[in-house]
Amino acid sequence: MASGPHRPGFYIGVLIAGFLAGGFLTAFLQRWMPESAARAFFTTTVTPTFGPVSANLLVLHFTLGPVGLNVSLLSLVGLVLAYLIARSLF
């Protein structure tokens, strides 16, 4: 069994923390930064989507989607910062 900071749960936690921090930074800058080229550069998001996905299990039928992820430059910065902080702590 894997031990230490190289378990999959560690990386998933770092991804979640990084994207949350970057999303917070993006929302903060969109609200408080004046309209400028810098604001447009840092807060522009790309949203890849997946779905909809349907599953028919004879008794249960459900559809999931579309599921999207908003990715901006600041979310990637937050991801890198979360990884560097987690790596230095563990």
C-alpha positions as CSV (number, residue, x, y, z in Angstrom):
1,M,0.0,0.0,0.0
2,A,1.3,3.5,-0.9
3,S,2.4,5.7,2.0
4,G,3.6,9.2,2.4
5,P,2.5,12.2,0.3
6,H,2.5,10.2,-3.0
7,R,-1.0,8.7,-2.4
8,P,-3.7,9.6,-4.9
9,G,-5.7,11.2,-2.2
10,F,-2.9,13.7,-1.5
11,Y,-2.8,14.8,-5.2
12,I,-6.6,15.0,-5.4
13,G,-6.6,17.2,-2.3
14,V,-3.9,19.4,-3.7
15,L,-5.9,19.7,-7.0
16,I,-9.1,20.7,-5.1
17,A,-7.3,23.2,-2.9
18,G,-5.4,24.7,-5.8
19,F,-8.5,25.2,-8.0
20,L,-10.5,26.6,-5.1
21,A,-7.8,29.1,-4.2
22,G,-7.4,30.1,-7.9
23,G,-11.2,30.4,-8.3
24,F,-11.3,32.6,-5.3
25,L,-8.5,34.8,-6.7
26,T,-10.3,35.0,-10.0
27,A,-13.6,36.0,-8.4
28,F,-11.8,38.5,-6.2
29,L,-10.1,40.2,-9.1
30,Q,-13.2,40.3,-11.2
31,R,-15.0,42.1,-8.5
32,W,-12.4,44.6,-7.3
33,M,-10.0,45.2,-10.2
34,P,-10.9,48.1,-12.6
35,E,-11.7,47.2,-16.2
36,S,-8.4,46.9,-17.9
37,A,-6.3,44.6,-20.2
38,A,-4.7,43.1,-17.1
39,R,-8.1,42.2,-15.6
40,A,-9.2,40.6,-18.9
41,F,-5.9,38.6,-19.1
42,F,-6.0,37.3,-15.6
43,T,-9.7,36.5,-15.3
44,T,-10.5,35.1,-18.8
45,T,-11.7,31.5,-18.3
46,V,-11.9,28.5,-20.5
47,T,-14.7,26.0,-19.8
48,P,-14.3,22.5,-21.2
49,T,-17.5,20.5,-20.7
50,F,-18.2,16.8,-20.7
51,G,-21.6,15.3,-21.1
52,P,-24.4,14.8,-20.9
53,V,-23.9,11.1,-20.0
54,S,-26.9,8.8,-19.6
55,A,-27.1,5.6,-17.8
56,N,-29.9,3.1,-18.0
57,L,-29.7,0.4,-15.3
58,L,-33.1,-1.1,-16.1
59,V,-34.5,-0.1,-12.7
60,L,-32.9,3.3,-12.5
61,H,-32.2,5.8,-15.3
62,F,-30.3,9.0,-14.8
63,T,-28.5,11.6,-16.9
64,L,-25.4,13.5,-15.6
65,G,-24.2,16.6,-17.3
66,P,-23.0,18.6,-18.8
67,V,-20.2,18.9,-16.3
68,G,-17.8,21.8,-16.9
69,L,-14.6,23.1,-15.3
70,N,-13.7,26.8,-15.3
71,V,-10.0,27.1,-15.8
72,S,-8.2,30.5,-15.7
73,L,-4.7,31.6,-15.4
74,L,-5.2,32.3,-11.7
75,S,-6.6,28.9,-11.1
76,L,-3.4,27.4,-12.5
77,V,-1.4,29.8,-10.3
78,G,-3.4,28.6,-7.3
79,L,-2.8,25.0,-8.3
80,V,1.0,25.5,-8.5
81,L,1.0,27.4,-5.2
82,A,-1.0,24.6,-3.4
83,Y,1.4,22.0,-4.8
84,L,4.5,23.9,-3.6
85,I,3.0,24.5,-0.2
86,A,1.9,20.9,0.2
87,R,5.3,19.6,-1.0
88,S,7.1,21.8,1.5
89,L,4.9,20.6,4.4
90,F,5.2,16.9,3.6
